[in-house]
Amino acid sequence: MLVITRQIKAARSLLGWEQHQLALQSGVAISTIRRLEGLKDAPIAAHFDTINKIRCAFERAGIEFLGHPAPGVRLKTTSMGDDRIL
């Protein structure tokens, strides 16, 4: 579950992606990515389709969204056992 803009930055950080890479992988305009990340810790203010495209791009890359007890993201375990949580 993608709930706050901070999760976008954290997920990009775990993957080592720049904003333009997320735009390419998700099919969302880079201007939209910039606008969303500029919202600080606010809930995401975007169309459902936009949020879904971003979430799906991250999930294809191995990101898992966490929502309880606090929102966050985690890179799914690799064969090396490397679980990183932000």
C-alpha positions as CSV (number, residue, x, y, z in Angstrom):
1,M,0.0,0.0,0.0
2,L,1.5,3.3,-1.1
3,V,0.3,6.0,1.3
4,I,2.8,8.8,1.6
5,T,5.3,10.6,-0.6
6,R,8.2,9.7,1.7
7,Q,7.7,6.1,0.6
8,I,8.5,7.1,-3.0
9,K,11.8,8.6,-2.0
10,A,12.7,5.7,0.2
11,A,11.8,3.2,-2.5
12,R,13.9,5.1,-5.1
13,S,16.8,5.1,-2.6
14,L,16.7,1.4,-2.0
15,L,16.8,0.8,-5.7
16,G,19.3,3.5,-6.5
17,W,16.9,5.1,-8.9
18,E,16.8,8.8,-9.9
19,Q,13.5,10.5,-10.6
20,H,13.9,10.0,-14.3
21,Q,14.3,6.3,-13.9
22,L,11.1,6.0,-11.9
23,A,9.4,8.0,-14.6
24,L,10.6,5.6,-17.3
25,Q,9.7,2.5,-15.3
26,S,6.3,3.7,-14.3
27,G,5.2,5.6,-17.4
28,V,4.4,8.6,-15.2
29,A,5.7,12.1,-16.3
30,I,8.9,13.2,-14.4
31,S,7.1,16.5,-13.6
32,T,4.4,14.4,-11.8
33,I,7.1,12.5,-9.8
34,R,8.8,15.8,-8.8
35,R,5.4,17.3,-7.8
36,L,4.6,14.2,-5.7
37,E,7.9,14.1,-4.0
38,G,7.7,17.8,-3.2
39,L,4.6,17.2,-1.0
40,K,6.8,16.2,2.0
41,D,5.0,13.8,4.3
42,A,1.5,14.5,3.0
43,P,-0.7,11.7,1.7
44,I,-0.3,11.4,-2.1
45,A,-2.5,13.8,-4.0
46,A,-2.8,12.1,-7.4
47,H,-5.1,10.1,-9.5
48,F,-5.5,6.4,-8.6
49,D,-4.0,5.4,-12.0
50,T,-0.9,7.4,-11.4
51,I,-0.4,6.0,-7.9
52,N,-1.0,2.5,-9.2
53,K,1.6,2.9,-12.0
54,I,4.3,4.1,-9.5
55,R,3.4,1.3,-7.1
56,C,3.5,-1.4,-9.8
57,A,6.9,-0.2,-11.1
58,F,8.4,-0.4,-7.6
59,E,6.9,-3.8,-6.9
60,R,8.2,-5.2,-10.2
61,A,11.7,-4.0,-9.0
62,G,11.3,-5.8,-5.7
63,I,9.9,-3.2,-3.4
64,E,7.3,-4.1,-0.8
65,F,5.2,-1.3,0.8
66,L,4.5,-1.5,4.5
67,G,1.6,0.3,6.2
68,H,1.4,-0.9,9.7
69,P,2.4,0.1,12.3
70,A,4.1,2.9,10.3
71,P,4.3,3.5,6.6
72,G,7.6,2.3,5.0
73,V,9.2,0.3,2.3
74,R,11.3,-2.8,2.1
75,L,13.4,-4.4,-0.6
76,K,12.3,-8.0,-0.8
77,T,14.8,-10.6,0.3
78,T,17.3,-11.5,-2.4
79,S,19.2,-14.8,-2.7
80,M,21.9,-13.1,-0.6
81,G,19.4,-12.5,2.3
82,D,19.7,-8.8,2.0
83,D,16.5,-7.2,3.5
84,R,16.8,-3.5,3.6
85,I,14.0,-1.4,5.3
86,L,13.5,2.4,5.1
